[in-house]
Amino acid sequence: MSIAPEATRRRDRLAELLRLSPVIPVITIERAEDAVPLARALVAGGLRLLEITLRTPAARTAAEAIIANVPDAIVGIGTVLSKRDLELASEIGAQFALSPGATQALLEAAAAQDLPFIPGIATSSELMAALAHGFDVMKFFPAVPAGGIATLAALSGPFPQVRFCPTGGIGEANAREWLAQPNVIAVGGSWLTPAADMQAGAWNLITERVRRTLSQLSA
């Protein structure tokens, strides 16, 4: 079976993006005014790929503000649950999108357009459905509750072509262990942007945490 041109473009662009960083911060923004200083703090620390989750009323405005005002940030939209969420990601100019899971309708919608998309899976059946729609990079979620590294190791046997971005239960203490797995291309997590630091406007602490994490991962 030949690969559709849009699938090839998606794969190439996603591979290009994921080469930029081993860590994708999963960000939930309650106040739109925090978006730009937060993004600048993350970029200053060395992270450009940002996942802005659609979990709050401020999410769209926050993502649009980052795209407009922080040119070094590469914004992805997370918690994509429907075709409409995927359309929203494209409308605001996001460069990629991610979901915690993937329905048949969502996979069909994502397969029909060019926006790089990382569907979420927790089982081999879900993985097979994503593969059938042309996706070979997937979010493993919730990573630790779904079986952790042992599950990823087991999946590598029948699915050697698949690469994962595990999210859920990953933090500064174990990110390096996850990234050491041959089928892990990046990890995602919220530990880099604690709600308390965001509420306090402690952007310098977020920058320092990012730098510390990246230093540990490269050591």
N, C-alpha and C positions, 0 to 999 in steps of 0.2 A: 504493500500500500504506500503510495506516495504521500509526502508530507505537504499539507497545504501551505502556500506562501505566507499566510498570516501567522501560522504556527511557527514557521522558521524564523520570521521576524521577531516574534515574541520571545522565542528561546534565545536568540542571539542577543537581544536587548537585555533580557533578564540576566544572562550570563555576564554581560558587560557591567551591569549594575552591581551584582553580587561580588564581583572582584574588588569593589571599592571598600568593602568593610566586612569583617567577620561577625559583626554584631549589629543588629537592627533594634534600636530602642522602640518599645511598644508604649505609645504615649496616649494618655487620656487627659484631655485638656478641659477643665471646668470653666475657666475664664478666658475668653478670646484674647484679652490683652496680654496674657502670659505667653502667647504663641511665639511671637517674634523674639523676645529675649531668651526664651527657652531654646529655640532653634539655633540662635547665635551661640549660646553656651555649649550646645552639643557640637556644633561645627568647630568651635574654638578648641574643643577637646580632641577633635580628630574624627568625628562621626558625621557623615553626610547623608546617609540613608536613614530616613525617619519614617516610622509608621504612625500616622495619626489615626486613632481608632474612632469609629462612628458610634461612640457610646454616650455622647453628651450633646445637648442642643448647641453647644459652642463649636462642635467639631468642624463643620463646614467652613465657618467664618475663620477659624483658627488656621485651617489648612490653606485657605485662600490667602491669608495674611502672610504666611510663611513663603508661599510661592511667589508672592509679589515683592517681598521685602528682604528675603534671605536667599540670594541667587546661588550660593554655594550648597544650599540644602537640596536634597533630592527627596521629594515628598511622595510617600506611598499612602494609600488609604487602607486601613485595616478594619476588621469586624464587618467585612462586606458579606451581607446575608442574602442579598436578592439581586435580581437584574437591575433594579432601580438604583441600588447602591453602587453597582458597577458603572452605570451610566453617570452617576454623580461624580465618581472618581475621574472619569474622562472629561466631564464638563468643567471641572475646576482646574484641570491641567495637571493632575497627579501623573507621576511617571510609572507607577506600578500599583498593584492592589493585592490584598491578601484576605483570606477568609479563615475562620476557625474550623469550618467544615465545608461541605459542598453538596448542594442538592443537584439533581439532574438538570433542573432549569438553570441554575447558576452556571454549571459546567458548560451547558450549551451556549449560554449568553457569552461567557468568557471565550469560548472557542471561536466565536463568530467575529471577534474584533481583535485589534492589534495590541491593546494594552497588556503589558506583562502582568501575569496573574499567578499567584501562588495559592492553590486550593489547600484547605486543611483536611488532614486525614488522621485517623487513629487506628484503623484496621486495614488488613490486606484487601478486603472487598472494596473499601472506599478508595484505596490506592489504585486498584484495578480500574475503577470507574474513571478516575482522573486520568490515568494513562490512556484509556480508550478515547478520551477527548483531546489528546495531544499534549498533556502536561506531564513533565518529568522532574520538575522541582516542586516539592510540596512542603507545607507546614505540618510538622508532626505535633499535634495538639490534642489534649494537654500532655506534654511530653513525659513528665515524671509520673503522674497518675496513670497514664496509658501504658506503663511498663518500662519507661526509661530506656537507658542505653541497651539493655538486653533485648528489648523489642526491636530497636533499630538494627541491631546486629542480626537478629533473626530475619528481618525483612530484606537484608542485603543479599541473602541467598537466592530467593526466587526473583528478586527485582534489582539486579546489579546496576541497572542504568539509572535508577532513581536517586536523586539527591534531596536532602532534607534541610529545612530550617526549623529545628525544634524550638518550641515555645511552651512555657507553662512549667514553673518550678525550677527554672534556670536562673542563676544569679552569679554574682562575682566569684563565689567560692567554687562553683562547678562548671562554669562556662568553658574553661580550658579542656576539661575532661570530655565534654560533648564535642568540642571542635576537633578533638584528636581522632574522632571516628571517621573512617574513610568515606562514609556516605553522607556526612554532614558538611554543608557548604557555608552555613552561617547559623547563628543562634539569635533568637529574639527574646526580649524580656523587658520588664518594667522597672528593674532595680536601678537603672541609671537615672530615672526621673521620679524620685519619691514624691508623693503628694505633699508631704510636709515642706520639702525644699521649694516646691513650686508655689505653695501658698505663701511662704516667707519671702519669695523672690530671691532665694539663695542661689543665684545662677553660678556664682564662682564655685560653690560646692559641687554642682552638677558637672562643671567643666573639669574639676579636679578628679571626680569619680570616673569620668570617661577616660581621662589620661591614665589614671592608675590601672583601670581595667585593660586598656589596650597595651600598656607596658607589661602587665602580667601575661597577657596572651602571646606577646612576641618574645618573651624571655626564653 
